[in-house]
């Protein structure tokens, strides 16, 4: 709605995980490099964890966009599934035809193993990415561990990447999942942006959207955005998107503290639950 007014080719603060908008902060770059390292060195398992809205899925999409034809990928994003559904979904992602009358675990694993052996013989790497892995049941996590047993005498036939929220780490610490936890040798935990990174992140997204043009965020506005968003990319996007919309309606290109306060009120108190619980008095002072 406001993109044309500000001379932007598109909305720079969309909440969708667009790989083009990945801001390569030091930690996001390290997380992406950890994924690439795990795949190239055939480490078997890689785990990327982090809180809600920190950009895990965007990193995943960026990884997929960077891989060439020598890598066959399967992406699982619906994790409320059974172990049988998991195997069926993996086969579908790899484009493997299956017989409907043979819907059982042994058949699926045999077919997958045959595919992986052919893939290996062709000099290719197979990668399985599981997003929102914190939602997987213990049984499905154990099935994923069993998939790592598909191997030659020298290396794993499939590289498995688990991406999830911090509670995934707690789940993996349970005695029943000890074998899986011990196989994960490459890990990275994402943290929120620093105040400087918030400013750089906003500038980066405006630049990708062919801006910033006449748009200017004042220092005070950036400080408020950091305070309310707590360095979390998804919250930054929501707050900046609303701030630009308000600026558009007021026919201004300067985003100052007043505009940010209005954006906070528009989005609503519940969106900033963590901030409210830890800084109610400061919130009241900043938004009046």
C-alpha positions in Angstrom: 0.0 0.0 0.0 2.8 2.4 0.9 5.6 1.0 -1.4 4.9 3.3 -4.3 4.7 6.3 -2.1 8.2 5.7 -0.7 9.6 4.6 -4.1 10.0 1.0 -3.1 9.5 -2.0 -5.4 7.8 -4.0 -2.7 7.1 -4.2 1.0 10.5 -4.4 2.7 9.1 -5.7 6.0 7.0 -8.7 4.9 6.8 -11.5 7.4 7.4 -14.2 4.8 10.8 -16.0 4.9 12.2 -14.5 1.7 15.8 -15.6 1.2 16.6 -12.4 -0.7 16.1 -10.5 2.6 18.3 -12.5 4.8 20.4 -10.1 6.8 23.8 -11.7 7.2 24.6 -10.6 10.7 27.7 -12.3 12.1 25.6 -14.9 13.8 23.2 -15.5 10.9 26.3 -15.9 8.7 27.8 -18.3 11.1 24.6 -20.3 11.3 24.4 -20.6 7.5 28.1 -21.5 7.4 27.4 -24.2 10.0 24.8 -25.7 7.7 27.0 -25.6 4.6 29.9 -27.1 6.6 27.7 -30.0 7.9 26.6 -30.8 4.4 29.9 -30.6 2.7 31.8 -32.5 5.4 29.0 -35.1 5.7 28.6 -34.7 9.4 25.3 -36.5 9.5 23.4 -34.2 11.8 23.3 -30.4 12.1 21.0 -28.5 14.6 20.1 -24.8 14.4 18.0 -23.5 17.3 16.6 -20.2 18.3 13.6 -18.4 19.7 10.4 -17.5 17.8 10.9 -15.0 15.0 14.8 -15.0 14.9 15.0 -15.9 11.2 15.6 -19.7 11.3 13.2 -20.4 8.4 14.8 -17.6 6.4 18.2 -19.2 6.9 16.8 -22.5 5.8 15.3 -20.9 2.6 18.6 -19.1 1.9 20.5 -22.4 2.2 18.1 -24.1 -0.3 18.6 -21.2 -2.7 22.4 -21.6 -2.5 22.7 -25.3 -3.2 23.4 -26.5 -6.7 22.3 -29.6 -8.6 24.7 -31.8 -6.9 22.5 -31.7 -3.8 19.1 -33.4 -3.6 17.0 -31.9 -0.9 13.8 -32.8 1.0 12.1 -30.1 3.2 9.7 -31.1 6.0 7.8 -28.1 7.4 4.7 -29.9 8.7 6.0 -31.6 11.8 2.7 -32.8 13.4 3.1 -36.1 11.7 3.7 -39.8 12.5 6.8 -41.7 11.8 5.1 -43.4 8.8 3.9 -40.0 7.5 7.5 -38.7 7.8 8.9 -41.4 5.6 6.1 -40.9 3.0 6.7 -37.2 3.0 10.5 -37.6 2.5 9.9 -40.0 -0.4 7.5 -37.5 -2.0 10.0 -34.6 -1.5 12.7 -36.6 -3.3 10.3 -37.4 -6.1 10.3 -41.1 -5.4 7.3 -43.1 -6.7 5.7 -45.4 -4.1 3.1 -48.1 -4.3 0.0 -47.2 -2.4 -0.6 -50.9 -1.5 2.8 -51.1 0.2 2.3 -48.5 2.8 4.6 -49.8 5.6 7.8 -48.7 7.2 10.0 -51.4 5.9 9.0 -50.8 2.3 9.5 -47.0 2.6 13.0 -47.4 4.1 14.0 -49.9 1.5 12.9 -47.6 -1.3 14.6 -44.6 0.3 17.8 -46.6 0.8 17.8 -47.6 -2.9 17.4 -44.0 -3.9 20.2 -42.8 -1.6 22.6 -45.5 -2.9 21.9 -44.4 -6.5 22.3 -40.8 -5.5 25.6 -41.5 -3.8 26.8 -43.5 -6.9 26.0 -40.4 -9.0 28.3 -38.3 -6.8 25.4 -36.4 -5.3 24.6 -35.5 -1.7 21.1 -36.0 -0.1 19.9 -33.5 2.5 16.9 -33.7 4.7 15.8 -30.4 6.3 13.2 -30.5 9.1 11.8 -27.1 10.1 9.9 -26.5 13.3 11.5 -29.7 14.6 10.5 -28.9 18.2 7.0 -30.2 17.4 8.2 -33.7 16.4 7.2 -36.5 18.7 9.8 -38.7 20.4 8.9 -41.5 18.0 9.4 -39.4 14.9 12.7 -38.1 16.3 13.8 -41.7 16.9 12.8 -42.6 13.3 15.0 -39.7 12.1 17.9 -41.1 14.1 17.4 -44.5 12.4 17.6 -42.8 9.0 21.2 -41.8 9.8 22.0 -45.5 9.9 21.6 -45.5 6.1 25.2 -45.4 5.1 28.1 -46.9 3.2 31.2 -48.2 4.8 32.8 -44.8 4.8 30.0 -42.1 5.0 26.4 -41.3 5.7 24.0 -41.4 2.7 21.8 -38.6 4.1 22.6 -35.4 5.9 19.9 -34.3 8.3 19.3 -30.7 9.4 17.0 -30.0 12.4 15.8 -26.5 12.8 13.7 -25.6 15.9 13.0 -23.5 19.0 15.1 -23.8 22.2 12.8 -26.5 23.7 14.1 -28.9 21.0 17.4 -28.8 22.9 15.6 -29.8 26.1 13.8 -32.6 24.4 17.0 -34.0 23.0 18.5 -34.1 26.5 15.9 -36.7 27.6 17.4 -40.2 28.2 15.2 -41.8 25.5 16.8 -39.5 22.9 20.4 -39.7 24.1 21.5 -41.6 21.0 20.2 -39.0 18.7 21.6 -36.1 20.8 25.0 -37.6 20.8 25.0 -37.8 17.0 24.5 -34.1 16.5 28.0 -32.8 16.3 27.3 -29.4 14.6 25.1 -27.0 16.5 24.3 -23.3 16.4 22.0 -21.3 18.6 20.6 -18.0 17.2 20.2 -14.9 19.5 18.3 -11.6 19.0 20.0 -8.7 17.3 22.0 -6.0 19.1 20.9 -2.4 18.9 23.4 -1.7 16.1 22.3 -4.8 14.2 18.7 -3.7 14.4 19.6 -0.4 12.6 21.7 -2.3 10.0 18.9 -4.9 9.6 16.3 -2.2 8.8 18.7 -0.5 6.3 19.4 -3.8 4.7 15.7 -4.6 4.1 15.0 -1.1 2.7 18.0 -1.5 0.3 16.8 -4.9 -1.0 13.4 -3.3 -1.7 15.2 -0.6 -3.7 15.1 2.0 -1.0 15.4 3.7 1.4 14.8 6.7 -0.9 13.5 9.5 1.3 12.7 7.3 4.3 14.7 8.2 7.4 14.5 6.5 10.8 15.7 8.8 13.6 18.0 7.6 16.3 15.2 7.8 18.8 12.9 5.7 16.6 15.6 3.0 16.2 16.1 2.9 20.0 12.3 2.4 20.6 12.1 -0.3 17.9 15.0 -2.1 19.6 13.3 -1.8 23.0 9.9 -3.1 21.9 11.1 -5.7 19.3 13.9 -6.9 21.7 16.1 -7.5 18.7 13.7 -10.1 17.2 13.5 -9.8 13.4 9.8 -10.8 13.1 8.8 -8.1 15.6 11.1 -5.6 13.9 9.3 -6.3 10.6 5.9 -5.9 12.1 6.7 -2.7 13.9 8.5 -1.1 10.9 5.7 -2.2 8.5 3.1 -0.4 10.7 5.4 2.6 11.2 5.7 3.1 7.4 2.0 2.7 6.9 1.3 5.4 9.5 4.0 7.6 8.0 2.3 7.2 4.6 -1.1 8.2 6.0 0.5 11.3 7.6 2.4 12.2 4.4 5.8 12.1 6.0 9.0 10.1 5.2 10.6 10.6 8.6 10.0 7.8 11.1 10.5 9.3 14.6 9.6 8.2 18.1 6.1 9.5 17.7 5.5 7.4 14.7 6.9 4.3 16.4 4.7 4.9 19.5 1.6 5.1 17.3 2.7 1.8 15.5 3.1 0.1 18.9 -0.4 1.2 19.9 -1.8 0.0 16.6 -0.3 -3.4 16.9 -1.5 -3.8 20.4 -0.1 -4.5 23.8 -0.4 -8.3 23.6 2.1 -8.5 20.7 4.8 -7.3 23.1 4.0 -9.7 26.0 7.6 -10.3 27.0 8.4 -6.6 27.1 5.3 -5.9 29.1 6.1 -8.5 31.7 9.6 -7.2 32.2 9.1 -3.4 31.8 5.6 -2.3 32.5 6.5 1.0 34.0 9.0 1.8 31.2 6.3 0.8 28.6 3.8 3.2 30.2 6.3 6.1 30.1 7.5 5.5 26.6 4.1 5.2 25.0 2.5 8.2 26.6 
